[in-house]
Structures are given as C-alpha cells and as structure tokens.
C-alpha cells in the first residue's frame, strides 16, 4: 500500500462497514477502540487482525489522524 493510501481497501469487503464504524466511534468517543477485522492479503489467504486505534487530537481537541496498531491473530481466530 502507498503511504497515505486508503487502508479500507485492504479490509475484507464484508468487514468494511464495521471498519468505518470503528473509525467513527473512535473519533467520537475520544478514547482508544479495538476491533477484529479480516484483511485481504496480497498473496495467500486472508488474515484476521486485531486493530487498536487511538485518535490524535490537536490543541483544540479536533482529531486529525488516527494511529492504528494491528496484530495478526489469524491462528488464534481459527
């Protein structure tokens, strides 16, 4: 994926709605959120990732970006 690209394109099509809701909820709640999402792999089978996101806010409290940390939990989710 190209830096700054749309990460939702990597999310399994059936999980994209949940991924959008995950982002919206995180931005609205001002706290970290966690979600399990299936990701489409460039090669091989899809992967299941546990993603934890934290909104980054400016001095006025507006969220301008989200930091996502994702762990591959495919083996555990099977």
N, CA, C and O atoms as a CHARMM CRD file, in Angstrom:
* protein
*
  312
    1    1 UNK  N      0.84800  -1.18100   0.00000 PROA 1      0.00000
    2    1 UNK  CA     0.00000   0.00000   0.00000 PROA 1      0.00000
    3    1 UNK  C      0.88800   1.23600   0.00000 PROA 1      0.00000
    4    1 UNK  O      1.94600   1.25100   0.63000 PROA 1      0.00000
    5    2 UNK  N      0.46500   2.24100  -0.68800 PROA 2      0.00000
    6    2 UNK  CA     1.19800   3.50000  -0.76600 PROA 2      0.00000
    7    2 UNK  C      0.89400   4.33500   0.47000 PROA 2      0.00000
    8    2 UNK  O     -0.25100   4.40400   0.91700 PROA 2      0.00000
    9    3 UNK  N      1.92600   4.96700   1.01900 PROA 3      0.00000
   10    3 UNK  CA     1.73400   5.82400   2.18700 PROA 3      0.00000
   11    3 UNK  C      0.63600   6.84100   1.90400 PROA 3      0.00000
   12    3 UNK  O      0.61300   7.48100   0.85300 PROA 3      0.00000
   13    4 UNK  N     -0.26800   6.97400   2.86300 PROA 4      0.00000
   14    4 UNK  CA    -1.38100   7.89100   2.69400 PROA 4      0.00000
   15    4 UNK  C     -2.54200   7.28700   1.92300 PROA 4      0.00000
   16    4 UNK  O     -3.55400   7.95000   1.69300 PROA 4      0.00000
   17    5 UNK  N     -2.39500   6.00800   1.51600 PROA 5      0.00000
   18    5 UNK  CA    -3.45700   5.34700   0.77600 PROA 5      0.00000
   19    5 UNK  C     -4.62700   4.98500   1.68200 PROA 5      0.00000
   20    5 UNK  O     -4.54200   5.11200   2.90300 PROA 5      0.00000
   21    6 UNK  N     -5.69500   4.54200   1.08500 PROA 6      0.00000
   22    6 UNK  CA    -6.91300   4.19200   1.79800 PROA 6      0.00000
   23    6 UNK  C     -6.77600   2.78900   2.37600 PROA 6      0.00000
   24    6 UNK  O     -6.82000   1.81200   1.62900 PROA 6      0.00000
   25    7 UNK  N     -6.61100   2.67300   3.68600 PROA 7      0.00000
   26    7 UNK  CA    -6.42400   1.36800   4.31000 PROA 7      0.00000
   27    7 UNK  C     -7.68800   0.52800   4.23300 PROA 7      0.00000
   28    7 UNK  O     -7.61600  -0.69600   4.33900 PROA 7      0.00000
   29    8 UNK  N     -8.84700   1.15600   4.05100 PROA 8      0.00000
   30    8 UNK  CA   -10.08700   0.38900   3.92400 PROA 8      0.00000
   31    8 UNK  C    -10.05700  -0.52600   2.70600 PROA 8      0.00000
   32    8 UNK  O    -10.76100  -1.53500   2.67400 PROA 8      0.00000
   33    9 UNK  N     -9.25700  -0.18800   1.70900 PROA 9      0.00000
   34    9 UNK  CA    -9.13000  -1.04900   0.52800 PROA 9      0.00000
   35    9 UNK  C     -8.50500  -2.39700   0.89500 PROA 9      0.00000
   36    9 UNK  O     -8.67800  -3.37600   0.16900 PROA 9      0.00000
   37   10 UNK  N     -7.78400  -2.45300   2.01100 PROA 10     0.00000
   38   10 UNK  CA    -7.16300  -3.70400   2.45900 PROA 10     0.00000
   39   10 UNK  C     -8.10000  -4.55600   3.30900 PROA 10     0.00000
   40   10 UNK  O     -7.84600  -5.74000   3.52800 PROA 10     0.00000
   41   11 UNK  N     -9.19300  -3.94000   3.79000 PROA 11     0.00000
   42   11 UNK  CA   -10.14600  -4.64100   4.64600 PROA 11     0.00000
   43   11 UNK  C    -11.06200  -5.50000   3.77800 PROA 11     0.00000
   44   11 UNK  O    -11.49200  -5.07700   2.70400 PROA 11     0.00000
   45   12 UNK  N    -11.35400  -6.70700   4.25300 PROA 12     0.00000
   46   12 UNK  CA   -12.25300  -7.61300   3.53600 PROA 12     0.00000
   47   12 UNK  C    -13.55600  -6.85600   3.24000 PROA 12     0.00000
   48   12 UNK  O    -14.06500  -6.15500   4.11400 PROA 12     0.00000
   49   13 UNK  N    -14.09900  -6.98600   2.02900 PROA 13     0.00000
   50   13 UNK  CA   -15.30600  -6.24000   1.66600 PROA 13     0.00000
   51   13 UNK  C    -16.46100  -6.39800   2.66000 PROA 13     0.00000
   52   13 UNK  O    -17.20100  -5.44200   2.89200 PROA 13     0.00000
   53   14 UNK  N    -16.62700  -7.57200   3.24400 PROA 14     0.00000
   54   14 UNK  CA   -17.71500  -7.79700   4.20000 PROA 14     0.00000
   55   14 UNK  C    -17.47500  -7.10900   5.54300 PROA 14     0.00000
   56   14 UNK  O    -18.41300  -6.95500   6.32600 PROA 14     0.00000
   57   15 UNK  N    -16.24300  -6.69200   5.82400 PROA 15     0.00000
   58   15 UNK  CA   -15.90500  -6.03400   7.09000 PROA 15     0.00000
   59   15 UNK  C    -15.74100  -4.52400   6.95700 PROA 15     0.00000
   60   15 UNK  O    -15.50900  -3.84800   7.96000 PROA 15     0.00000
   61   16 UNK  N    -15.85300  -3.98000   5.75400 PROA 16     0.00000
   62   16 UNK  CA   -15.58700  -2.54200   5.55200 PROA 16     0.00000
   63   16 UNK  C    -16.56200  -1.64900   6.30200 PROA 16     0.00000
   64   16 UNK  O    -16.16300  -0.60000   6.80800 PROA 16     0.00000
   65   17 UNK  N    -17.81500  -2.03200   6.38600 PROA 17     0.00000
   66   17 UNK  CA   -18.78700  -1.24000   7.14400 PROA 17     0.00000
   67   17 UNK  C    -18.42000  -1.17400   8.61300 PROA 17     0.00000
   68   17 UNK  O    -18.49200  -0.11000   9.22900 PROA 17     0.00000
   69   18 UNK  N    -18.02000  -2.32800   9.18800 PROA 18     0.00000
   70   18 UNK  CA   -17.58600  -2.35500  10.59500 PROA 18     0.00000
   71   18 UNK  C    -16.33300  -1.52800  10.78000 PROA 18     0.00000
   72   18 UNK  O    -16.17600  -0.86300  11.80400 PROA 18     0.00000
   73   19 UNK  N    -15.42500  -1.55800   9.79200 PROA 19     0.00000
   74   19 UNK  CA   -14.19100  -0.77800   9.88400 PROA 19     0.00000
   75   19 UNK  C    -14.50100   0.71600   9.89800 PROA 19     0.00000
   76   19 UNK  O    -13.89400   1.47300  10.65600 PROA 19     0.00000
   77   20 UNK  N    -15.44800   1.14000   9.05900 PROA 20     0.00000
   78   20 UNK  CA   -15.84800   2.56000   9.05000 PROA 20     0.00000
   79   20 UNK  C    -16.47200   2.94800  10.38900 PROA 20     0.00000
   80   20 UNK  O    -16.17800   4.01000  10.93700 PROA 20     0.00000
   81   21 UNK  N    -17.34300   2.07000  10.91100 PROA 21     0.00000
   82   21 UNK  CA   -17.96500   2.33500  12.21200 PROA 21     0.00000
   83   21 UNK  C    -16.92400   2.40700  13.32200 PROA 21     0.00000
   84   21 UNK  O    -17.03200   3.23100  14.23000 PROA 21     0.00000
   85   22 UNK  N    -15.91700   1.54300  13.24600 PROA 22     0.00000
   86   22 UNK  CA   -14.79900   1.51800  14.19900 PROA 22     0.00000
   87   22 UNK  C    -14.10700   2.88000  14.21400 PROA 22     0.00000
   88   22 UNK  O    -13.85300   3.44000  15.28100 PROA 22     0.00000
   89   23 UNK  N    -13.80600   3.40300  13.03900 PROA 23     0.00000
   90   23 UNK  CA   -13.13700   4.71200  12.95500 PROA 23     0.00000
   91   23 UNK  C    -14.03100   5.83700  13.46200 PROA 23     0.00000
   92   23 UNK  O    -13.58100   6.70200  14.21500 PROA 23     0.00000
   93   24 UNK  N    -15.29500   5.82700  13.05100 PROA 24     0.00000
   94   24 UNK  CA   -16.21800   6.87500  13.50200 PROA 24     0.00000
   95   24 UNK  C    -16.38900   6.86100  15.01600 PROA 24     0.00000
   96   24 UNK  O    -16.38600   7.91000  15.65900 PROA 24     0.00000
   97   25 UNK  N    -16.53900   5.66900  15.57600 PROA 25     0.00000
   98   25 UNK  CA   -16.70100   5.54900  17.02500 PROA 25     0.00000
   99   25 UNK  C    -15.50300   6.05300  17.78500 PROA 25     0.00000
  100   25 UNK  O    -15.63800   6.71100  18.81700 PROA 25     0.00000
  101   26 UNK  N    -14.33000   5.74500  17.27300 PROA 26     0.00000
  102   26 UNK  CA   -13.10400   6.18300  17.92700 PROA 26     0.00000
  103   26 UNK  C    -12.97700   7.70400  17.89300 PROA 26     0.00000
  104   26 UNK  O    -12.57800   8.31800  18.88300 PROA 26     0.00000
  105   27 UNK  N    -13.31000   8.30200  16.77400 PROA 27     0.00000
  106   27 UNK  CA   -13.20200   9.75000  16.64800 PROA 27     0.00000
  107   27 UNK  C    -14.21300  10.45000  17.55600 PROA 27     0.00000
  108   27 UNK  O    -13.92800  11.51700  18.09800 PROA 27     0.00000
  109   28 UNK  N    -15.38100   9.85600  17.72100 PROA 28     0.00000
  110   28 UNK  CA   -16.42500  10.46800  18.53600 PROA 28     0.00000
  111   28 UNK  C    -16.19200  10.26300  20.03300 PROA 28     0.00000
  112   28 UNK  O    -16.53600  11.13300  20.83300 PROA 28     0.00000
  113   29 UNK  N    -15.61700   9.13800  20.41900 PROA 29     0.00000
  114   29 UNK  CA   -15.50800   8.81500  21.84000 PROA 29     0.00000
  115   29 UNK  C    -14.27400   9.41300  22.51200 PROA 29     0.00000
  116   29 UNK  O    -14.21600   9.49700  23.73800 PROA 29     0.00000
  117   30 UNK  N    -13.30800   9.82000  21.73400 PROA 30     0.00000
  118   30 UNK  CA   -12.05600  10.37900  22.26500 PROA 30     0.00000
  119   30 UNK  C    -11.23700   9.35700  23.04100 PROA 30     0.00000
  120   30 UNK  O    -10.37100   9.72800  23.83300 PROA 30     0.00000
  121   31 UNK  N    -11.50000   8.08600  22.82200 PROA 31     0.00000
  122   31 UNK  CA   -10.71800   7.06400  23.51000 PROA 31     0.00000
  123   31 UNK  C    -10.26700   6.00500  22.51000 PROA 31     0.00000
  124   31 UNK  O    -10.73000   5.97000  21.37000 PROA 31     0.00000
  125   32 UNK  N     -9.37000   5.15800  22.95000 PROA 32     0.00000
  126   32 UNK  CA    -8.91600   4.09000  22.06900 PROA 32     0.00000
  127   32 UNK  C    -10.04100   3.07900  21.89800 PROA 32     0.00000
  128   32 UNK  O    -10.87900   2.90500  22.78300 PROA 32     0.00000
  129   33 UNK  N    -10.04600   2.42900  20.77000 PROA 33     0.00000
  130   33 UNK  CA   -11.04000   1.40900  20.44200 PROA 33     0.00000
  131   33 UNK  C    -10.30400   0.21300  19.85700 PROA 33     0.00000
  132   33 UNK  O     -9.17700   0.33100  19.37400 PROA 33     0.00000
  133   34 UNK  N    -10.95800  -0.93700  19.90800 PROA 34     0.00000
  134   34 UNK  CA   -10.34800  -2.16100  19.38400 PROA 34     0.00000
  135   34 UNK  C    -11.37200  -2.90100  18.53200 PROA 34     0.00000
  136   34 UNK  O    -12.55700  -2.94100  18.86400 PROA 34     0.00000
  137   35 UNK  N    -10.90000  -3.49300  17.42200 PROA 35     0.00000
  138   35 UNK  CA   -11.77200  -4.26300  16.53500 PROA 35     0.00000
  139   35 UNK  C    -10.97100  -5.38000  15.87800 PROA 35     0.00000
  140   35 UNK  O     -9.77400  -5.23900  15.62800 PROA 35     0.00000
  141   36 UNK  N    -11.64800  -6.49100  15.60300 PROA 36     0.00000
  142   36 UNK  CA   -11.06800  -7.57200  14.80700 PROA 36     0.00000
  143   36 UNK  C    -11.61100  -7.43000  13.39900 PROA 36     0.00000
  144   36 UNK  O    -12.82200  -7.34900  13.19200 PROA 36     0.00000
  145   37 UNK  N    -10.70400  -7.39900  12.43200 PROA 37     0.00000
  146   37 UNK  CA   -11.08500  -7.22600  11.03800 PROA 37     0.00000
  147   37 UNK  C    -10.34000  -8.22300  10.16400 PROA 37     0.00000
  148   37 UNK  O     -9.16900  -8.52200  10.40100 PROA 37     0.00000
  149   38 UNK  N    -11.02500  -8.72800   9.16100 PROA 38     0.00000
  150   38 UNK  CA   -10.36400  -9.57400   8.16600 PROA 38     0.00000
  151   38 UNK  C     -9.73700  -8.66600   7.11600 PROA 38     0.00000
  152   38 UNK  O    -10.35400  -7.70700   6.65200 PROA 38     0.00000
  153   39 UNK  N     -8.50900  -8.98400   6.75500 PROA 39     0.00000
  154   39 UNK  CA    -7.79200  -8.20000   5.76900 PROA 39     0.00000
  155   39 UNK  C     -7.51300  -9.05900   4.54700 PROA 39     0.00000
  156   39 UNK  O     -7.27100 -10.26100   4.65900 PROA 39     0.00000
  157   40 UNK  N     -7.55000  -8.43300   3.38800 PROA 40     0.00000
  158   40 UNK  CA    -7.26400  -9.11900   2.14400 PROA 40     0.00000
  159   40 UNK  C     -5.74900  -9.10500   1.94100 PROA 40     0.00000
  160   40 UNK  O     -5.13200  -8.04100   1.89500 PROA 40     0.00000
  161   41 UNK  N     -5.16400 -10.28100   1.82200 PROA 41     0.00000
  162   41 UNK  CA    -3.70800 -10.38700   1.64000 PROA 41     0.00000
  163   41 UNK  C     -3.35200 -10.26600   0.16100 PROA 41     0.00000
  164   41 UNK  O     -4.11000 -10.70000  -0.70600 PROA 41     0.00000
  165   42 UNK  N     -2.19700  -9.67500  -0.11700 PROA 42     0.00000
  166   42 UNK  CA    -1.72700  -9.56600  -1.50000 PROA 42     0.00000
  167   42 UNK  C     -1.47800 -10.95100  -2.07600 PROA 42     0.00000
  168   42 UNK  O     -1.76000 -11.20500  -3.24700 PROA 42     0.00000
  169   43 UNK  N     -0.95100 -11.83900  -1.25400 PROA 43     0.00000
  170   43 UNK  CA    -0.69300 -13.22000  -1.65500 PROA 43     0.00000
  171   43 UNK  C     -1.15200 -14.11700  -0.52500 PROA 43     0.00000
  172   43 UNK  O     -0.90600 -13.82400   0.64500 PROA 43     0.00000
  173   44 UNK  N     -1.80800 -15.19200  -0.86100 PROA 44     0.00000
  174   44 UNK  CA    -2.22200 -16.13300   0.16200 PROA 44     0.00000
  175   44 UNK  C     -3.59400 -15.82400   0.71700 PROA 44     0.00000
  176   44 UNK  O     -4.31600 -14.97600   0.19200 PROA 44     0.00000
  177   45 UNK  N     -3.95000 -16.52400   1.79100 PROA 45     0.00000
  178   45 UNK  CA    -5.29000 -16.38000   2.36200 PROA 45     0.00000
  179   45 UNK  C     -5.46000 -15.06300   3.12600 PROA 45     0.00000
  180   45 UNK  O     -4.48700 -14.38800   3.45900 PROA 45     0.00000
  181   46 UNK  N     -6.71400 -14.72200   3.39200 PROA 46     0.00000
  182   46 UNK  CA    -6.98700 -13.52700   4.18500 PROA 46     0.00000
  183   46 UNK  C     -6.43900 -13.70500   5.58500 PROA 46     0.00000
  184   46 UNK  O     -6.22600 -14.82800   6.04200 PROA 46     0.00000
  185   47 UNK  N     -6.21400 -12.59800   6.26000 PROA 47     0.00000
  186   47 UNK  CA    -5.67400 -12.59900   7.62000 PROA 47     0.00000
  187   47 UNK  C     -6.68800 -11.94400   8.54100 PROA 47     0.00000
  188   47 UNK  O     -7.46700 -11.09600   8.10400 PROA 47     0.00000
  189   48 UNK  N     -6.68500 -12.32600   9.80300 PROA 48     0.00000
  190   48 UNK  CA    -7.52600 -11.68400  10.80400 PROA 48     0.00000
  191   48 UNK  C     -6.60500 -10.83000  11.67900 PROA 48     0.00000
  192   48 UNK  O     -5.63800 -11.33200  12.25100 PROA 48     0.00000
  193   49 UNK  N     -6.91500  -9.54600  11.77300 PROA 49     0.00000
  194   49 UNK  CA    -6.10100  -8.63300  12.55700 PROA 49     0.00000
  195   49 UNK  C     -6.91400  -8.04500  13.69300 PROA 49     0.00000
  196   49 UNK  O     -8.09000  -7.71900  13.53000 PROA 49     0.00000
  197   50 UNK  N     -6.27700  -7.91200  14.84100 PROA 50     0.00000
  198   50 UNK  CA    -6.84600  -7.17200  15.94900 PROA 50     0.00000
  199   50 UNK  C     -6.23500  -5.78100  15.86700 PROA 50     0.00000
  200   50 UNK  O     -5.02400  -5.61200  16.00300 PROA 50     0.00000
  201   51 UNK  N     -7.08800  -4.78800  15.64500 PROA 51     0.00000
  202   51 UNK  CA    -6.61200  -3.41700  15.45800 PROA 51     0.00000
  203   51 UNK  C     -7.02900  -2.56000  16.64300 PROA 51     0.00000
  204   51 UNK  O     -8.19600  -2.54300  17.03400 PROA 51     0.00000
  205   52 UNK  N     -6.06700  -1.85400  17.20400 PROA 52     0.00000
  206   52 UNK  CA    -6.35000  -0.89600  18.26700 PROA 52     0.00000
  207   52 UNK  C     -6.00900   0.47500  17.72500 PROA 52     0.00000
  208   52 UNK  O     -4.90400   0.70800  17.23500 PROA 52     0.00000
  209   53 UNK  N     -6.96500   1.37600  17.81800 PROA 53     0.00000
  210   53 UNK  CA    -6.77200   2.70900  17.27500 PROA 53     0.00000
  211   53 UNK  C     -6.85900   3.77300  18.34500 PROA 53     0.00000
  212   53 UNK  O     -7.63700   3.66700  19.29300 PROA 53     0.00000
  213   54 UNK  N     -6.05300   4.79400  18.17700 PROA 54     0.00000
  214   54 UNK  CA    -6.03800   5.93900  19.08300 PROA 54     0.00000
  215   54 UNK  C     -6.10500   7.21300  18.25300 PROA 54     0.00000
  216   54 UNK  O     -5.25300   7.43700  17.39300 PROA 54     0.00000
  217   55 UNK  N     -7.11900   8.05800  18.50300 PROA 55     0.00000
  218   55 UNK  CA    -7.18200   9.32000  17.77900 PROA 55     0.00000
  219   55 UNK  C     -6.10900  10.28300  18.29000 PROA 55     0.00000
  220   55 UNK  O     -5.81700  10.32600  19.48500 PROA 55     0.00000
  221   56 UNK  N     -5.53900  11.03800  17.38700 PROA 56     0.00000
  222   56 UNK  CA    -4.55800  12.06000  17.73900 PROA 56     0.00000
  223   56 UNK  C     -5.25700  13.40000  17.59400 PROA 56     0.00000
  224   56 UNK  O     -5.75500  13.73900  16.52000 PROA 56     0.00000
  225   57 UNK  N     -5.29200  14.15500  18.67700 PROA 57     0.00000
  226   57 UNK  CA    -6.02800  15.41600  18.69200 PROA 57     0.00000
  227   57 UNK  C     -5.08100  16.61900  18.74800 PROA 57     0.00000
  228   57 UNK  O     -3.99100  16.55900  19.31800 PROA 57     0.00000
  229   58 UNK  N     -5.53600  17.70000  18.14000 PROA 58     0.00000
  230   58 UNK  CA    -4.75700  18.93100  18.21300 PROA 58     0.00000
  231   58 UNK  C     -5.08800  19.66500  19.51400 PROA 58     0.00000
  232   58 UNK  O     -5.86200  19.16500  20.33000 PROA 58     0.00000
  233   59 UNK  N     -4.51900  20.81700  19.70100 PROA 59     0.00000
  234   59 UNK  CA    -4.70200  21.54900  20.96100 PROA 59     0.00000
  235   59 UNK  C     -6.13900  22.02200  21.17200 PROA 59     0.00000
  236   59 UNK  O     -6.51300  22.41100  22.27800 PROA 59     0.00000
  237   60 UNK  N     -6.94300  21.98700  20.10600 PROA 60     0.00000
  238   60 UNK  CA    -8.34700  22.38500  20.21500 PROA 60     0.00000
  239   60 UNK  C     -9.26000  21.18200  20.42500 PROA 60     0.00000
  240   60 UNK  O    -10.47300  21.33900  20.55800 PROA 60     0.00000
  241   61 UNK  N     -8.68300  19.98500  20.45600 PROA 61     0.00000
  242   61 UNK  CA    -9.46100  18.77100  20.67900 PROA 61     0.00000
  243   61 UNK  C     -9.97500  18.10700  19.41700 PROA 61     0.00000
  244   61 UNK  O    -10.69600  17.11300  19.49500 PROA 61     0.00000
  245   62 UNK  N     -9.61900  18.63900  18.25100 PROA 62     0.00000
  246   62 UNK  CA   -10.06600  18.03500  16.99400 PROA 62     0.00000
  247   62 UNK  C     -9.14900  16.88700  16.60500 PROA 62     0.00000
  248   62 UNK  O     -7.92500  17.00900  16.64900 PROA 62     0.00000
  249   63 UNK  N     -9.75900  15.77300  16.22600 PROA 63     0.00000
  250   63 UNK  CA    -8.97900  14.61000  15.78500 PROA 63     0.00000
  251   63 UNK  C     -8.63200  14.77900  14.31900 PROA 63     0.00000
  252   63 UNK  O     -9.51400  14.89700  13.46900 PROA 63     0.00000
  253   64 UNK  N     -7.34900  14.79100  14.03600 PROA 64     0.00000
  254   64 UNK  CA    -6.90300  14.95200  12.65800 PROA 64     0.00000
  255   64 UNK  C     -6.33300  13.68100  12.07400 PROA 64     0.00000
  256   64 UNK  O     -6.15300  13.57100  10.86100 PROA 64     0.00000
  257   65 UNK  N     -6.04500  12.71500  12.94200 PROA 65     0.00000
  258   65 UNK  CA    -5.43700  11.49100  12.46200 PROA 65     0.00000
  259   65 UNK  C     -5.66000  10.40200  13.49400 PROA 65     0.00000
  260   65 UNK  O     -5.96500  10.67600  14.65400 PROA 65     0.00000
  261   66 UNK  N     -5.50300   9.16300  13.05200 PROA 66     0.00000
  262   66 UNK  CA    -5.64800   8.00600  13.91900 PROA 66     0.00000
  263   66 UNK  C     -4.39600   7.15500  13.78900 PROA 66     0.00000
  264   66 UNK  O     -3.90000   6.92500  12.68600 PROA 66     0.00000
  265   67 UNK  N     -3.89200   6.69100  14.91800 PROA 67     0.00000
  266   67 UNK  CA    -2.77700   5.74700  14.90400 PROA 67     0.00000
  267   67 UNK  C     -3.35600   4.36500  15.14700 PROA 67     0.00000
  268   67 UNK  O     -4.01300   4.13300  16.16200 PROA 67     0.00000
  269   68 UNK  N     -3.11500   3.44600  14.22000 PROA 68     0.00000
  270   68 UNK  CA    -3.58800   2.07000  14.33900 PROA 68     0.00000
  271   68 UNK  C     -2.41100   1.14300  14.60100 PROA 68     0.00000
  272   68 UNK  O     -1.37700   1.22700  13.93800 PROA 68     0.00000
  273   69 UNK  N     -2.58000   0.26500  15.56900 PROA 69     0.00000
  274   69 UNK  CA    -1.61600  -0.79700  15.82700 PROA 69     0.00000
  275   69 UNK  C     -2.37900  -2.09500  15.61900 PROA 69     0.00000
  276   69 UNK  O     -3.37400  -2.35500  16.29400 PROA 69     0.00000
  277   70 UNK  N     -1.90600  -2.90500  14.68200 PROA 70     0.00000
  278   70 UNK  CA    -2.62800  -4.13400  14.33700 PROA 70     0.00000
  279   70 UNK  C     -1.73400  -5.34700  14.56100 PROA 70     0.00000
  280   70 UNK  O     -0.54400  -5.34100  14.24600 PROA 70     0.00000
  281   71 UNK  N     -2.35600  -6.39600  15.12000 PROA 71     0.00000
  282   71 UNK  CA    -1.66400  -7.66100  15.35900 PROA 71     0.00000
  283   71 UNK  C     -2.36400  -8.75900  14.57100 PROA 71     0.00000
  284   71 UNK  O     -3.59300  -8.82200  14.53300 PROA 71     0.00000
  285   72 UNK  N     -1.57800  -9.61600  13.94900 PROA 72     0.00000
  286   72 UNK  CA    -2.13200 -10.74300  13.20200 PROA 72     0.00000
  287   72 UNK  C     -2.55000 -11.82200  14.21400 PROA 72     0.00000
  288   72 UNK  O     -1.71000 -12.40100  14.90400 PROA 72     0.00000
  289   73 UNK  N     -3.84300 -12.07600  14.28600 PROA 73     0.00000
  290   73 UNK  CA    -4.36000 -13.08800  15.21100 PROA 73     0.00000
  291   73 UNK  C     -5.04200 -14.23400  14.44900 PROA 73     0.00000
  292   73 UNK  O     -5.90300 -14.92400  14.99400 PROA 73     0.00000
  293   74 UNK  N     -4.64900 -14.42400  13.19600 PROA 74     0.00000
  294   74 UNK  CA    -5.26800 -15.42700  12.33900 PROA 74     0.00000
  295   74 UNK  C     -5.27000 -16.80600  13.00800 PROA 74     0.00000
  296   74 UNK  O     -6.29500 -17.48700  13.01500 PROA 74     0.00000
  297   75 UNK  N     -4.14100 -17.21600  13.56400 PROA 75     0.00000
  298   75 UNK  CA    -4.03500 -18.54700  14.17800 PROA 75     0.00000
  299   75 UNK  C     -4.97500 -18.67300  15.37600 PROA 75     0.00000
  300   75 UNK  O     -5.58500 -19.72300  15.57600 PROA 75     0.00000
  301   76 UNK  N     -5.09300 -17.63200  16.15700 PROA 76     0.00000
  302   76 UNK  CA    -5.94700 -17.64300  17.34500 PROA 76     0.00000
  303   76 UNK  C     -7.42700 -17.58800  16.95600 PROA 76     0.00000
  304   76 UNK  O     -8.26800 -18.17100  17.64000 PROA 76     0.00000
  305   77 UNK  N     -7.75000 -16.89200  15.86300 PROA 77     0.00000
  306   77 UNK  CA    -9.14000 -16.71100  15.45000 PROA 77     0.00000
  307   77 UNK  C     -9.70700 -17.93700  14.75600 PROA 77     0.00000
  308   77 UNK  O    -10.92500 -18.06500  14.62700 PROA 77     0.00000
  309   78 UNK  N     -8.85900 -18.82400  14.31400 PROA 78     0.00000
  310   78 UNK  CA    -9.32400 -20.00800  13.54800 PROA 78     0.00000
  311   78 UNK  C    -10.00800 -21.02300  14.41800 PROA 78     0.00000
  312   78 UNK  O    -10.44900 -22.06100  13.92600 PROA 78     0.00000
